[in-house]
Amino acid sequence: MTKPAGQRAPSQRRAVRTFDALPPARGSRAPFAESWWGRAWLTALEESSLDPGRLQRGRTYARRGAVGHVTIDHGSVTATVQGSRPAPYRSRVRVRQLTDQQWDHLLDMIAERAAHIAALLDGEMPPGLADDAEAAGVTLLPGPQDLDPACNCPDWGEPCKHAAALCYQVARLLDRDPFVLLLLRGRGEHELTDELGCRNRVRAAAEAAVSSPAAGSRTVLPRPRTGDPAGPAFSSGSARPPLPALPLLPEEAGHGPALAESAAPEPGLDPVALELLAADTALRAHHLLAAALDTSRHAGSAPPVPLTEWQDTVRLAAEHPSMEVFARLAANCGRAPTALAAATRAWRFGGAASLDVLEHPWNPPAGRLERDREALRADWADGAPPRLRTWRNRWTVERRAAQLRLGRDGLWYPYVKERAVWWPSGPPDSDPAVVLAVLLQA
């Protein structure tokens, strides 16, 4: 019987799996993964993150059952995650899939080891499977570079706390079913068993042909079909020459000529200042080229707002960290060196928006601080958060030289007090709980 056009054979259908939301984890110290493959997944997550505060928030979300139904497809896992706002966010983590060639190597290796096949059919991940796969040239367990988290929340972290919560929940699923890991790498359970069965039949036919006593007997071995037939693919006319590759971005900006070492500078010319301007021009050109090549992030974005003279002075000091440059700028900017130093540090953490937070207190819209304070209470991991004193857009931690400042961009900026001066102390975040947790750990 001929199957309807466009319908896949059962073994070729996408092995999408959906798991019900897991109940809250028992205890705040219980591990998320007990199996070695689950722990390897968490290692990849934690090594790919640069922000322990977001991972802490993700663990808290996962423990309290904030992750909804989890859907796993070839190379991706998605779920809704309930944050501090009424509407849940949709988080997704892409996992780099193995290539067809890598799967061929892996399946050939598994087919040669009966113990591996038996363990997989019993729902177990054979302890030696990862090492045997590595010996066959296939890295089965994902590494930090193989995870690509995303979320529709306003958090810029990679991963954000919602995607981190999803990753921690996946670790619990991996403990229950090792085929989750294989599906994330590109093959579902039925696909694997079908392909292993095909290889076993080929192997059995080959062994029967070798051991057959009949002289001159000939056995035709079945060969698995892979890919598309060449005739239809060639006659479709859909192939087009590929577009030329985009130019590679240089690893760093170029350097201008060494004018300060020239033998006879022109009268009235400051070679050191001219060298700085040339180096700064190269650096800004490098930034513009990086933005132009990153079409996914900068497509349709507005041109940068022109900087004031003071902002450009701070930018120069931040992007050209040299005592000589700082001394020359401090001597001519009309500000105290301490003010320029604080402004330079602020710029490095967030550019013009961070500088505005340092220099200009403001009154946030009615209800904004109340909503964030309520979210802070709800999301704080260990009991109640510390007491905070509020003044305009600033929260000062009582009995601690620590402060959070809300910027006009909606981000919270951490500050510490040293010798009666408030200094920017780290990058901002949309979640005050993340900023405060990292600030108090410092």
Secondary structure, DSSP 8 states (H G I E B T S, - for coil): ----TT---GGGS---EEE------SSSSS-S--SHHHHHHHHHHHHH-S-HHHHHHHHHHHHTT-EEEEEEETTEEEEEE--SSSS-EEEEEEE----HHHHHHHHHHHHT-HHHHHHHHTT---TTHHHHHHHTT---S--GGGEEEEESSS---SS-HHHHHHHHHHHHHHHH-THHHHHHTT--HHHHHHHHHHHHHHHHHHHHHHH---TT----------S--HHHHHHT--------------SS------GGG-SS--TT--HHHHHHHHHHHHHHHHHHHHHHH-HHHHTT--------HHHHHHHHHHHS--HHHHHHHHHHSSS-HHHHHHHHHHHHHHHHHHHHHHH------TTHHHHHHHHHHHH-SSSS---EEEETTEEEETTSSEEEEE-TTS-EEEEEEETTEEEE-S--BS-HHHHHHHHHH-
